[in-house]
Amino acid sequence: MNSEMLVEEGIVISSENGFAEITITKSEYCVECSAKIICKPSSKDSQLVKVVDPFGTDPGDKVKIAVKGTVLLKSSSKIYGIPLLLLLVSVCFSNIFLGYSEYKDLYSFLIGILVLVIYYLLILPFISSSIRSILPEIISLDRK
C-alpha cells in the first residue's frame, strides 16, 4: 500500500487558493477503494473530492488526480488508529486507577470518551496542520 498510487479522472467543480473540488463518477470499485476516507458523496453516482491544485484549474476542466498510498495510511491512522489506541489505553488505565469504585466501568468509559474529544478538538488539528500533505493532487490537466 505504501508504494501504490491511485489515479482517477474527474471534472473540476470549483477552484480557489490552490485547492479544487473535483467530481468523480462512482464505479463498482468505489465499494472496495482504500481512498474512501477522502471522498464525499455528492449524488447517487458521483463523489466529491477536495484536491491540491498546482495548475490553477477552472470549473469544467478534466483532470487526473493521484493519491499516494502513504497519504492514505497516514490519514487513516490519524483518523482511526490513534483514537482507537487512545480509547483503549485511557479506558484500561482509568479502570486500574479507579480501583474498587462502584461505577469504575462507567467512569472509565466516560474518561475514554473525554480523551477522544480532546484528541479530535485539540490535538488532531495540530498534527494535521498541513492539509496539503493529506490531500490528493492534480497530476494532469485537460482544458475544456
C-alpha positions in Angstrom: 0.0 0.0 0.0 2.9 2.4 0.7 4.1 2.3 -2.9 0.8 2.2 -4.6 -0.8 5.3 -6.2 -4.5 5.6 -7.0 -5.3 7.6 -10.1 -8.7 8.8 -11.1 -10.2 11.2 -13.6 -12.7 13.9 -12.8 -14.1 17.3 -13.6 -13.3 20.5 -11.7 -16.4 21.9 -9.9 -14.6 24.9 -8.3 -11.1 26.1 -7.8 -9.6 28.7 -5.4 -6.5 29.4 -3.3 -4.5 26.4 -4.6 -7.3 23.9 -4.0 -10.0 22.5 -6.2 -13.2 20.4 -5.8 -13.4 17.6 -8.3 -16.4 15.4 -9.1 -15.6 11.8 -9.9 -18.1 9.3 -11.3 -18.7 6.3 -9.0 -17.7 2.9 -10.2 -18.1 -0.6 -8.9 -14.5 -0.2 -7.4 -15.6 2.6 -5.1 -17.0 0.0 -2.6 -13.6 -1.6 -2.0 -11.5 1.5 -2.6 -9.0 2.3 0.2 -9.3 6.1 -0.6 -12.9 6.2 0.6 -11.9 8.4 3.5 -11.2 11.4 1.2 -14.3 11.2 -0.9 -17.7 12.7 -0.1 -20.8 11.5 -1.8 -22.3 14.4 -3.9 -25.0 12.5 -5.6 -26.2 8.9 -6.4 -23.5 8.3 -9.0 -20.7 10.8 -8.2 -18.2 11.6 -5.4 -16.7 15.0 -4.5 -13.0 15.2 -3.6 -11.0 18.2 -2.4 -7.5 18.2 -4.0 -4.4 20.3 -4.2 -4.4 22.3 -7.5 -0.9 23.2 -8.7 -2.2 24.1 -12.2 -4.8 26.8 -11.4 -7.7 24.9 -13.0 -11.1 26.4 -14.0 -14.5 24.8 -13.5 -15.2 22.3 -16.2 -11.6 21.2 -16.8 -11.0 17.5 -17.0 -8.2 16.4 -14.6 -6.4 13.4 -13.3 -5.8 13.2 -9.6 -3.5 10.9 -7.7 -3.5 9.7 -4.1 -0.3 8.1 -2.7 -0.6 5.0 -0.5 1.4 6.7 2.2 -1.1 9.6 2.3 -3.9 7.1 2.8 -2.0 5.3 5.5 -1.2 8.5 7.4 -4.7 9.8 7.1 -6.3 6.6 8.3 -4.0 6.3 11.3 -4.7 9.9 12.3 -8.5 9.5 12.0 -8.9 5.9 13.2 -5.8 4.3 14.6 -4.6 6.8 17.1 -8.1 7.4 18.5 -8.7 3.7 18.9 -5.4 3.3 20.7 -6.1 6.3 22.9 -9.6 5.0 23.8 -8.2 1.6 24.8 -5.3 2.9 26.8 -7.4 5.5 28.6 -10.1 3.1 29.5 -7.6 0.5 30.7 -5.6 2.9 32.8 -8.6 4.7 34.3 -10.1 1.3 35.1 -6.9 0.4 37.0 -6.6 3.8 38.8 -10.2 3.8 39.9 -9.7 0.7 41.9 -12.8 -0.7 43.5 -15.1 2.1 42.7 -18.7 1.0 42.3 -19.1 2.7 38.9 -15.5 2.3 37.6 -16.6 0.9 34.3 -18.9 3.8 33.6 -16.2 6.3 34.7 -13.6 4.6 32.6 -15.8 4.8 29.6 -16.5 8.5 30.2 -12.8 9.2 30.6 -12.1 7.4 27.4 -14.7 9.5 25.5 -13.3 12.7 27.1 -9.8 11.7 25.9 -11.2 11.2 22.3 -13.0 14.6 22.4 -9.8 16.2 23.5 -7.9 14.4 20.7 -10.4 15.4 17.9 -10.8 19.0 19.1 -7.3 20.0 20.3 -4.7 17.6 19.1 -5.8 16.4 15.6 -5.9 19.9 14.1 -2.3 20.5 15.1 -0.9 17.2 13.8 -2.9 17.7 10.6 -1.8 21.4 10.3 -0.6 20.9 6.7 -3.7 20.0 4.8 -1.7 19.8 1.6 0.1 16.7 2.9 -3.0 14.6 3.2 -5.0 15.6 0.1 -4.8 14.1 -3.4 -3.1 16.2 -6.0 -3.9 17.0 -9.6 -1.3 15.4 -11.8 -2.6 16.3 -15.3 -5.0 18.8 -16.8 -7.0 18.8 -20.0 -8.6 22.2 -20.5 -12.1 22.3 -21.9 
